[in-house]
C-alpha cells in the first residue's frame, strides 16, 4: 500500500486531503465532500485507491476541531 | 436495495421448491433456526405447508448481537405464517473466544446456538434441525457452517440448490413480506476483526443503523465499527443522494449521537463480506 501515490492520484482528480492508513482501508480526510456524489469521480477515486494497493477508500469530512485532534504519524 | 426488475422469473425456482417440499416431507418434522430474515422466513413458510404447522418449530436465538428490529420482523413473520416460535437466550458473549472477535467468530456463536437447539429437537421429537443457509452461501467465508455440520444441522435450501434469487422470487410469489428485505446479518459482523465484541459496541452499531434508516436511507446499509471510526456502507443509489454537504452532516450527527466519534463514508459502497476482504489483505 502506497499512501503517497494515493494522495497524489487523488489530488490529480481534484481531491485534496490527507489519507489515513488503517490496514488496507484508506480514509481520505477532507474539509468538504469534494463532489463525490458524482458516480464517475467516485469510480476514479476508488480505482486510484485500488491501484495503490488499498481495498477500501472512505471519505471523512472533518471540521476544524477534528483537524486539530488529528496527527498523522 | 433490491430492484423489483431484478426479480424476473427464474426457470427452475418452482422445481426447486417442489424438491424442497419433498425434502421436508421425507423428514416429517423440523426444528428451524429462525432469524426472520429472507431465507429462514421462506423456509418456514414452505415447511409449514409441507408438513403442517404442528410439525415445525421455529427457534429464535436471542443475544446482544441480534438486532431488536430483526426480532420484531421475526415475530411478525411467524405470526403471519401461524408458526410455533420458541425464543432462547444464547450466551456467546460469555465465550472469550467469541468476544476476541477472530475471523472465525461465527463458529463460536453457531456452536453455542446449535448446541442448544440439537437437544431441544431431540427432547420434543423433531426429526431434524435445519437452517436457512442457501446455495449462494457455499464457498464464501462461513465458519458458522462448520459448527452446523458438527451438530448435524441440515441446510435444505442448499441441498435443493436454491439461490438467494430463487428464494426472493418464490417468497414474492408466496406473498411473504421478507421477499425484498435486505440481508441482515448479526450485529457482530459489523465489528472489525480483532476489535472485541462488547454489548456497548453492538448497541452503537444498532443505534447508528436505526438512526440512518430513520433519516430515510433505504436498501443495503452497514455501519462498520473500526473502534472510534464508523465506516458507513450504502447502496450506490444512496451514495449519490447522501454524499452531498447537508445529508452528510445529517449522517455524521446521527452516528455521533449513537456514540461513535469519527464517521467516514465508504466510496465503493455496500459490499457483502467487506470486513473479510479488509482482514485478508491486511493480514497478508
Contacts between the chains, C-beta under 8 A, distances in Angstrom:
chain1	res1	chain2	res2	distance
A	22	B	226	6.4
A	22	B	229	7.4
A	23	B	278	6.1
A	23	B	281	7.2
A	23	B	282	3.2
A	24	B	277	7.9
A	24	B	278	5.7
A	24	B	281	3.9
A	24	B	282	5.0
A	25	B	226	7.4
A	25	B	231	7.2
A	25	B	278	5.8
A	27	B	229	7.1
A	27	B	231	8.0
A	27	B	264	5.2
A	28	B	267	7.9
A	32	B	245	7.2
A	33	B	243	5.7
A	33	B	244	6.2
A	33	B	245	5.8
A	33	B	248	5.8
A	36	B	243	4.9
A	36	B	267	6.3
A	37	B	239	7.1
A	37	B	240	5.3
A	37	B	241	7.4
A	37	B	242	7.8
A	37	B	243	4.1
A	37	B	244	5.1
A	38	B	240	7.9
A	39	B	236	7.4
A	39	B	240	6.4
A	42	B	239	6.9
A	42	B	243	7.6
A	42	B	267	5.2
A	42	B	268	8.0
A	45	B	267	5.6
A	46	B	267	5.3
A	46	B	268	5.0
A	49	B	267	7.9
A	55	B	277	5.2
A	55	B	278	5.9
A	55	B	281	5.0
A	56	B	231	7.5
A	56	B	266	6.2
A	56	B	268	6.9
A	56	B	274	7.1
A	56	B	277	7.6
A	56	B	278	6.0
A	57	B	266	7.4
A	57	B	267	4.9
A	57	B	268	6.8
A	58	B	231	5.0
A	58	B	264	3.7
A	58	B	265	6.1
A	58	B	266	4.7
A	58	B	267	6.4
A	59	B	243	7.4
A	59	B	264	6.0
A	59	B	265	5.1
A	59	B	267	5.9
A	60	B	229	7.8
A	60	B	262	6.3
A	60	B	263	6.7
A	60	B	264	4.0
A	60	B	265	7.9
A	61	B	248	5.9
A	61	B	252	7.2
A	66	B	262	7.5
